[in-house]
Amino acid sequence: MSSNYSLRLADKNTCLPSVIDLFSGCGGLSFGFRSAGFAIEAGIDLSASAVQTASYNLSWCFGEESKHVCGDITNIDAEVFRHAPNKNGYIVIGGPPCQAYSLIGKGKLRSLGDDRSDLNDVRGYLYKDFLRIALELDAKAVVMENVPEAINYGDKNIPEEVCQILENNGYYAKWTILNAADYGVPQTRERLFVIAIKKIEGIEPEFPEPTHQSVDGSTGIYQQRIQRLISYPHFTVPPNSNGNLKPWVTVGEALSDLPVLFPTSKSRYRYYDQTVMKKYASPPLNDYQRIMREWGGKSTDYVTGHGFRNTPRDFPIFERMRFDDNYVAALKIAEELLEHESLRRGITFSEQPEQYLNLKKKIVPPYDPEKFQDKWKKLNPNKPSHTLVAHLGVDTYSHIHPWEPRGISVREAARLQSFPDSFLFQCNMGDAFRQIGNAVPPLLSRAIAEKMAEIFGCR
């Protein structure tokens, strides 16, 4: 990755193919490619809110007309994306929906009934439309992202099938699993990537070398399974770097300069619209904070995206949780709070059962600790975050702020996903969280885009 990426978006490089982003979401993958000098020719997503976010941050804020559209890819012809002849051709990028593959998505489908098998989920086959568009456009290259669980979809290994289809149509194709933390993202997020290049180009796919490493030898789950994966014909081992790498970026390094929003559990809650600007708590304290302030635009003293959820029952619990505590620890704290408050009020279950149960409802979460053990997690400022997911659009118990007694804010989620502070989410809070959780981290995308530019001889 180039050394100046923290300072500005790269100028558009006219020797590079243009990018068409399918299943674009809010534009995390496209933003990384745009910042590496690629022109974003077009994009499509089913979510109108996500298209609005992508359109603003990839086009409108630069005074350009947006070519992102809201639509169902199964009803779209590839010609829709041919806005103008392009002598350099196209790179088709995107992340087909992962719900049918992911453990969370499969669990949700099972909860809806026996007939809602993940194998019956039409989203599990949308990669075929992704490939259809790429082949109809005769793309010079293809970059596809998904969850690692896509290697086991019924009797299918999706990345293997994708690579085989592309190979049969004149491409060199490879897939691997990359951890976002290895590329400067303050989050251990493993994702599967397929890269394919037309054989006529005479160059084979490569994946970017990591820039960061764990200080304690930690690795992702799938990085521990490399020996099992190398038996697949199109799998390639993630690249290593022989140089001295920077340590993984931690939650504390990512968030410590952002505004204080809710110092104690007794603080007054305030809902912040996503466009409200607040002053940073401090000047940038490290390289990551400087990147987030400067990458993509001129740095200012103010930042947006401070919406966080109002969960008054749980604020006192959050305040007493320790770093890395989960729901089991939170429930124990809640029960201690109930005991203290019932003694203070002189209420016992044996003598005033109705009053006691009403008090318990106000203090103790009702969830089963067997099922919710890992649904709550307090972030540790000395480690990268665990993976952000789209469920943030429903609640943020999975990512409790390390210092303040609340769930993370939209901007804090964006920071953990490596969206720069200039990237705006002009939508409701739930949509913003969902878009961030679904996105490809822009720093990881940037690394892949830089490698693609290098492959095409434009670096």
C-alpha positions as semicolon CSV with decimal commas, in nm:
position;residue;x (nm);y (nm);z (nm)
1;M;0,000;0,000;0,000
2;S;0,139;0,340;-0,090
3;S;0,270;0,559;0,190
4;N;0,057;0,863;0,105
5;Y;-0,286;0,700;0,124
6;S;-0,348;0,868;0,458
7;L;-0,333;1,212;0,301
8;R;-0,576;1,212;0,009
9;L;-0,772;1,017;-0,246
10;A;-0,554;0,928;-0,543
11;D;-0,625;1,106;-0,869
12;K;-0,814;0,891;-1,118
13;N;-0,566;0,684;-1,316
14;T;-0,665;0,680;-1,683
15;C;-0,473;0,358;-1,756
16;L;-0,690;0,155;-1,516
17;P;-1,010;-0,030;-1,602
18;S;-1,330;0,126;-1,467
19;V;-1,508;-0,039;-1,176
20;I;-1,863;-0,173;-1,169
21;D;-1,978;-0,256;-0,817
22;L;-2,252;-0,519;-0,781
23;F;-2,424;-0,559;-0,441
24;S;-2,240;-0,239;-0,355
25;G;-2,399;-0,168;-0,018
26;C;-2,293;0,173;0,107
27;G;-1,975;0,165;-0,100
28;G;-1,695;0,035;0,123
29;L;-1,542;-0,178;-0,151
30;S;-1,583;0,096;-0,412
31;F;-1,437;0,360;-0,181
32;G;-1,116;0,161;-0,148
33;F;-1,093;0,127;-0,527
34;R;-1,174;0,493;-0,588
35;S;-0,912;0,599;-0,336
36;A;-0,653;0,392;-0,526
37;G;-0,725;0,576;-0,852
38;F;-0,999;0,364;-1,011
39;A;-1,302;0,534;-1,166
40;I;-1,631;0,395;-1,035
41;E;-1,834;0,350;-1,353
42;A;-2,152;0,215;-1,193
43;G;-2,300;0,033;-0,896
44;I;-2,620;-0,139;-0,789
45;D;-2,780;-0,244;-0,462
46;L;-3,127;-0,346;-0,349
47;S;-3,125;-0,103;-0,055
48;A;-3,229;0,252;-0,146
49;S;-3,067;0,385;0,171
50;A;-2,734;0,217;0,092
51;V;-2,743;0,350;-0,265
52;Q;-2,802;0,700;-0,127
53;T;-2,497;0,666;0,100
54;A;-2,280;0,530;-0,180
55;S;-2,396;0,797;-0,424
56;Y;-2,308;1,078;-0,186
57;N;-1,967;0,951;-0,079
58;L;-1,851;0,822;-0,418
59;S;-1,997;1,087;-0,648
60;W;-2,207;1,375;-0,519
61;C;-1,951;1,504;-0,268
62;F;-1,705;1,537;-0,558
63;G;-1,956;1,725;-0,773
64;E;-2,015;1,423;-0,995
65;E;-2,334;1,257;-1,111
66;S;-2,400;0,928;-0,937
67;K;-2,419;0,614;-1,149
68;H;-2,529;0,395;-0,859
69;V;-2,880;0,258;-0,899
70;C;-3,127;0,088;-0,669
71;G;-3,251;-0,235;-0,819
72;D;-3,277;-0,612;-0,821
73;I;-2,978;-0,756;-1,004
74;T;-3,179;-1,059;-1,114
75;N;-3,385;-0,825;-1,332
76;I;-3,093;-0,618;-1,464
77;D;-2,920;-0,661;-1,798
78;A;-2,547;-0,595;-1,819
79;E;-2,603;-0,325;-2,081
80;V;-2,742;-0,103;-1,805
81;F;-2,383;-0,056;-1,686
82;R;-2,232;0,039;-2,020
83;H;-2,263;0,416;-1,986
84;A;-1,982;0,491;-2,228
85;P;-1,717;0,300;-2,424
86;N;-1,414;0,232;-2,209
87;K;-1,088;0,148;-2,383
88;N;-0,949;0,003;-2,062
89;G;-1,244;-0,226;-1,999
90;Y;-1,406;-0,306;-1,665
91;I;-1,332;-0,464;-1,331
92;V;-1,646;-0,608;-1,174
93;I;-1,637;-0,608;-0,795
94;G;-1,889;-0,687;-0,525
95;G;-2,008;-0,898;-0,235
96;P;-2,317;-1,110;-0,307
97;P;-2,540;-1,143;0,004
98;C;-2,386;-1,366;0,269
99;Q;-2,690;-1,446;0,488
100;A;-2,742;-1,791;0,339
101;Y;-2,380;-1,885;0,415
102;S;-2,306;-1,719;0,750
103;L;-2,366;-1,897;1,081
104;I;-2,578;-1,604;1,202
105;G;-2,788;-1,606;0,887
106;K;-2,839;-1,982;0,896
107;G;-2,946;-1,962;1,261
108;K;-3,198;-1,691;1,185
109;L;-3,344;-1,891;0,898
110;R;-3,379;-2,202;1,118
111;S;-3,563;-1,995;1,378
112;L;-3,827;-1,910;1,115
113;G;-3,922;-2,273;1,054
114;D;-3,805;-2,601;0,903
115;D;-3,899;-2,487;0,553
116;R;-3,664;-2,188;0,576
117;S;-3,344;-2,384;0,511
118;D;-3,040;-2,184;0,406
119;L;-3,027;-2,403;0,095
120;N;-3,370;-2,270;-0,004
121;D;-3,261;-1,908;0,037
122;V;-3,244;-1,747;-0,308
123;R;-2,972;-1,513;-0,180
124;G;-2,738;-1,812;-0,167
125;Y;-2,738;-1,826;-0,548
126;L;-2,700;-1,458;-0,633
127;Y;-2,333;-1,515;-0,708
128;K;-2,459;-1,657;-1,039
129;D;-2,604;-1,316;-1,132
130;F;-2,278;-1,156;-1,025
131;L;-2,095;-1,384;-1,267
132;R;-2,356;-1,333;-1,538
133;I;-2,301;-0,957;-1,537
134;A;-1,921;-0,993;-1,522
135;L;-1,913;-1,231;-1,818
136;E;-2,160;-1,029;-2,026
137;L;-1,941;-0,723;-1,973
138;D;-1,633;-0,929;-2,064
139;A;-1,469;-0,790;-1,750
140;K;-1,091;-0,773;-1,752
141;A;-1,092;-0,874;-1,388
142;V;-1,331;-0,980;-1,113
143;V;-1,309;-0,925;-0,735
144;M;-1,573;-1,099;-0,525
145;E;-1,602;-1,083;-0,144
146;N;-1,798;-1,303;0,096
147;V;-1,793;-1,473;0,435
148;P;-1,558;-1,771;0,479
149;E;-1,855;-1,999;0,552
150;A;-1,930;-1,986;0,178
151;I;-1,685;-2,275;0,140
152;N;-1,952;-2,504;0,290
153;Y;-2,293;-2,433;0,141
154;G;-2,464;-2,769;0,138
155;D;-2,244;-2,974;-0,093
156;K;-2,102;-2,665;-0,263
157;N;-1,781;-2,472;-0,211
158;I;-1,896;-2,140;-0,357
159;P;-1,552;-1,985;-0,423
160;E;-1,435;-2,304;-0,592
161;E;-1,745;-2,308;-0,813
162;V;-1,701;-1,938;-0,894
163;C;-1,336;-1,990;-0,986
164;Q;-1,418;-2,291;-1,201
165;I;-1,688;-2,101;-1,392
166;L;-1,449;-1,812;-1,450
167;E;-1,170;-2,046;-1,555
168;N;-1,401;-2,212;-1,804
169;N;-1,467;-1,866;-1,949
170;G;-1,104;-1,769;-2,002
171;Y;-0,987;-1,638;-1,663
172;Y;-0,712;-1,719;-1,418
173;A;-0,897;-1,739;-1,085
174;K;-0,788;-1,779;-0,723
175;W;-0,944;-1,738;-0,381
176;T;-0,815;-1,691;-0,029
177;I;-0,919;-1,564;0,313
178;L;-0,785;-1,231;0,441
179;N;-0,806;-1,082;0,790
180;A;-0,884;-0,709;0,786
181;A;-0,667;-0,657;1,096
182;D;-0,363;-0,750;0,884
183;Y;-0,429;-0,442;0,668
184;G;-0,460;-0,177;0,937
185;V;-0,832;-0,219;1,019
186;P;-0,894;-0,221;1,398
187;Q;-1,106;-0,533;1,368
188;T;-1,036;-0,906;1,335
189;R;-1,261;-0,966;1,036
190;E;-1,192;-1,265;0,814
191;R;-1,341;-1,251;0,468
192;L;-1,314;-1,463;0,155
193;F;-1,196;-1,300;-0,167
194;V;-1,196;-1,431;-0,523
195;I;-0,974;-1,251;-0,775
196;A;-0,985;-1,343;-1,142
197;I;-0,808;-1,191;-1,445
198;K;-0,868;-1,263;-1,815
199;K;-0,601;-1,502;-1,944
200;I;-0,554;-1,278;-2,247
201;E;-0,402;-1,018;-2,012
202;G;-0,116;-1,261;-1,945
203;I;-0,107;-1,200;-1,569
204;E;-0,228;-1,409;-1,279
205;P;-0,418;-1,290;-0,969
206;E;-0,228;-1,182;-0,660
207;F;-0,343;-1,078;-0,315
208;P;-0,197;-0,787;-0,117
209;E;0,075;-0,840;0,140
210;P;-0,024;-0,757;0,498
211;T;0,093;-0,434;0,657
212;H;0,014;-0,526;1,020
213;Q;0,046;-0,828;1,245
214;S;-0,070;-0,954;1,582
215;V;0,168;-0,881;1,869
216;D;0,070;-1,198;2,056
217;G;0,049;-1,444;1,767
218;S;-0,331;-1,437;1,748
219;T;-0,489;-1,543;1,420
220;G;-0,837;-1,575;1,282
221;I;-1,032;-1,901;1,289
222;Y;-0,988;-1,967;0,919
223;Q;-0,623;-1,869;0,921
224;Q;-0,579;-2,161;1,162
225;R;-0,735;-2,392;0,903
226;I;-0,503;-2,317;0,612
227;Q;-0,382;-2,677;0,592
228;R;-0,739;-2,793;0,536
229;L;-0,798;-2,535;0,264
230;I;-0,489;-2,592;0,052
231;S;-0,643;-2,910;-0,090
232;Y;-0,887;-2,698;-0,292
233;P;-0,753;-2,643;-0,646
234;H;-0,811;-2,267;-0,663
235;F;-0,721;-2,177;-0,305
236;T;-0,403;-1,979;-0,250
237;V;-0,234;-1,928;0,086
238;P;-0,268;-1,567;0,208
239;P;0,053;-1,374;0,142
240;N;0,307;-1,307;0,414
241;S;0,546;-1,017;0,445
242;N;0,911;-1,058;0,532
243;G;0,938;-0,702;0,656
244;N;0,880;-0,556;1,000
245;L;0,505;-0,508;1,022
246;K;0,315;-0,266;1,240
247;P;0,110;-0,414;1,525
248;W;-0,264;-0,460;1,478
249;V;-0,456;-0,136;1,541
250;T;-0,653;-0,152;1,865
251;V;-0,998;-0,026;1,961
252;G;-0,838;0,232;2,187
253;E;-0,621;0,364;1,907
254;A;-0,925;0,382;1,681
255;L;-1,165;0,562;1,916
256;S;-0,978;0,765;2,177
257;D;-0,997;1,102;1,996
258;L;-1,373;1,090;1,928
259;P;-1,621;1,307;2,123
260;V;-1,737;1,195;2,467
261;L;-2,111;1,128;2,439
262;F;-2,226;0,962;2,762
263;P;-1,971;0,975;3,046
264;T;-2,167;0,789;3,316
265;S;-2,482;0,580;3,346
266;K;-2,651;0,881;3,509
267;S;-2,577;1,107;3,211
268;R;-2,872;1,248;3,020
269;Y;-2,932;1,059;2,696
270;R;-2,945;1,265;2,381
271;Y;-3,026;1,140;2,034
272;Y;-2,788;1,287;1,779
273;D;-2,901;1,313;1,419
274;Q;-2,634;1,169;1,187
275;T;-2,549;1,513;1,049
276;V;-2,488;1,676;1,391
277;M;-2,125;1,787;1,424
278;K;-1,929;1,761;1,747
279;K;-1,573;1,859;1,820
280;Y;-1,309;1,591;1,852
281;A;-1,204;1,515;2,209
282;S;-0,837;1,573;2,122
283;P;-0,596;1,621;1,833
284;P;-0,512;1,296;1,651
285;L;-0,311;1,076;1,886
286;N;-0,175;0,817;1,643
287;D;-0,136;0,732;1,275
288;Y;-0,473;0,560;1,249
289;Q;-0,659;0,866;1,376
290;R;-0,471;1,085;1,130
291;I;-0,570;0,850;0,846
292;M;-0,934;0,861;0,950
293;R;-0,934;1,242;0,961
294;E;-0,737;1,308;0,644
295;W;-0,818;1,021;0,407
296;G;-1,087;1,123;0,163
297;G;-1,099;1,493;0,237
298;K;-0,967;1,789;0,429
299;S;-0,949;1,734;0,802
300;T;-1,165;1,954;1,026
301;D;-1,210;1,994;1,401
302;Y;-1,557;1,838;1,390
303;V;-1,705;1,500;1,312
304;T;-2,055;1,357;1,253
305;G;-2,238;1,029;1,322
306;H;-2,286;1,033;1,700
307;G;-2,613;0,844;1,721
308;F;-2,617;0,562;1,978
309;R;-2,904;0,361;2,123
310;N;-3,100;0,458;2,432
311;T;-3,103;0,147;2,655
312;P;-3,163;0,290;3,006
313;R;-3,208;-0,049;3,174
314;D;-2,862;-0,152;3,062
315;F;-2,650;0,161;3,110
316;P;-2,571;0,074;3,477
317;I;-2,479;-0,280;3,371
318;F;-2,249;-0,155;3,094
319;E;-2,079;0,075;3,344
320;R;-1,980;-0,216;3,568
321;M;-1,873;-0,457;3,293
322;R;-1,503;-0,518;3,243
323;F;-1,323;-0,538;2,910
324;D;-1,415;-0,855;2,718
325;D;-1,710;-0,931;2,949
326;N;-1,998;-1,114;2,780
327;Y;-2,368;-1,157;2,861
328;V;-2,304;-1,409;3,141
329;A;-2,098;-1,147;3,326
330;A;-2,356;-0,878;3,244
331;L;-2,639;-1,090;3,387
332;K;-2,448;-1,146;3,710
333;I;-2,396;-0,770;3,743
334;A;-2,767;-0,709;3,679
335;E;-2,867;-0,959;3,948
336;E;-2,632;-0,786;4,195
337;L;-2,790;-0,451;4,106
338;L;-3,134;-0,603;4,166
339;E;-3,031;-0,741;4,502
340;H;-2,892;-0,404;4,610
341;E;-3,199;-0,211;4,495
342;S;-3,449;-0,457;4,646
343;L;-3,271;-0,435;4,982
344;R;-3,268;-0,056;4,961
345;R;-3,641;-0,050;4,895
346;G;-3,722;-0,331;5,138
347;I;-3,883;-0,544;4,867
348;T;-3,861;-0,924;4,872
349;F;-4,004;-1,179;4,634
350;S;-4,164;-1,376;4,917
351;E;-4,348;-1,077;5,062
352;Q;-4,411;-0,851;4,759
353;P;-4,379;-1,078;4,455
354;E;-4,549;-0,841;4,209
355;Q;-4,339;-0,541;4,314
356;Y;-4,023;-0,754;4,310
357;L;-4,091;-0,883;3,959
358;N;-4,167;-0,532;3,834
359;L;-3,838;-0,413;3,981
360;K;-3,653;-0,707;3,826
361;K;-3,799;-0,621;3,485
362;K;-3,653;-0,270;3,514
363;I;-3,305;-0,394;3,607
364;V;-3,235;-0,746;3,476
365;P;-3,229;-0,837;3,105
366;P;-3,464;-1,130;3,033
367;Y;-3,241;-1,324;2,795
368;D;-3,133;-1,685;2,839
369;P;-2,757;-1,691;2,918
370;E;-2,725;-2,025;2,736
371;K;-2,836;-1,864;2,409
372;F;-2,709;-1,510;2,461
373;Q;-2,366;-1,581;2,606
374;D;-2,179;-1,405;2,326
375;K;-2,454;-1,165;2,215
376;W;-2,313;-0,901;2,451
377;K;-1,947;-0,804;2,449
378;K;-1,759;-0,511;2,600
379;L;-1,480;-0,395;2,373
380;N;-1,123;-0,417;2,497
381;P;-0,929;-0,099;2,412
382;N;-0,603;-0,295;2,400
383;K;-0,715;-0,528;2,118
384;P;-0,876;-0,495;1,776
385;S;-1,254;-0,525;1,781
386;H;-1,423;-0,853;1,700
387;T;-1,619;-0,862;1,374
388;L;-1,890;-0,601;1,315
389;V;-2,204;-0,748;1,160
390;A;-2,525;-0,620;1,003
391;H;-2,715;-0,705;1,324
392;L;-2,585;-0,371;1,453
393;G;-2,886;-0,237;1,265
394;V;-3,106;-0,404;1,532
395;D;-2,897;-0,352;1,847
396;T;-2,537;-0,281;1,950
397;Y;-2,502;-0,513;2,250
398;S;-2,231;-0,699;2,060
399;H;-2,008;-0,390;2,071
400;I;-2,031;-0,209;2,405
401;H;-1,810;0,099;2,432
402;P;-1,488;0,034;2,627
403;W;-1,506;0,346;2,847
404;E;-1,857;0,486;2,830
405;P;-2,163;0,288;2,953
406;R;-2,337;0,249;2,615
407;G;-2,327;0,075;2,281
408;I;-2,098;0,220;2,018
409;S;-2,210;0,512;1,804
410;V;-2,241;0,513;1,427
411;R;-1,910;0,698;1,389
412;E;-1,736;0,458;1,625
413;A;-1,865;0,163;1,422
414;A;-1,741;0,338;1,107
415;R;-1,399;0,390;1,266
416;L;-1,376;0,021;1,360
417;Q;-1,461;-0,060;0,997
418;S;-1,202;0,197;0,869
419;F;-1,448;0,437;0,703
420;P;-1,283;0,780;0,712
421;D;-1,453;1,055;0,909
422;S;-1,541;1,236;0,586
423;F;-1,764;0,941;0,489
424;L;-2,117;1,050;0,580
425;F;-2,418;0,836;0,668
426;Q;-2,716;1,060;0,593
427;C;-2,980;0,807;0,693
428;N;-3,145;0,678;1,008
429;M;-2,930;0,518;1,276
430;G;-3,044;0,161;1,211
431;D;-2,969;0,186;0,839
432;A;-2,627;0,338;0,910
433;F;-2,529;0,056;1,147
434;R;-2,655;-0,205;0,901
435;Q;-2,461;-0,050;0,612
436;I;-2,141;-0,038;0,815
437;G;-2,177;-0,396;0,940
438;N;-2,234;-0,524;0,586
439;A;-1,946;-0,332;0,428
440;V;-1,601;-0,430;0,314
441;P;-1,356;-0,227;0,528
442;P;-1,221;0,048;0,300
443;L;-0,860;0,001;0,415
444;L;-0,874;-0,365;0,319
445;S;-1,040;-0,272;-0,009
446;R;-0,770;-0,013;-0,070
447;A;-0,500;-0,278;-0,026
448;I;-0,670;-0,505;-0,280
449;A;-0,720;-0,214;-0,522
450;E;-0,353;-0,111;-0,494
451;K;-0,253;-0,468;-0,578
452;M;-0,490;-0,470;-0,878
453;A;-0,342;-0,142;-1,002
454;E;0,005;-0,291;-0,965
455;I;-0,100;-0,605;-1,154
456;F;-0,225;-0,393;-1,442
457;G;0,106;-0,205;-1,449
458;C;-0,038;0,126;-1,332
459;R;0,169;0,167;-1,015
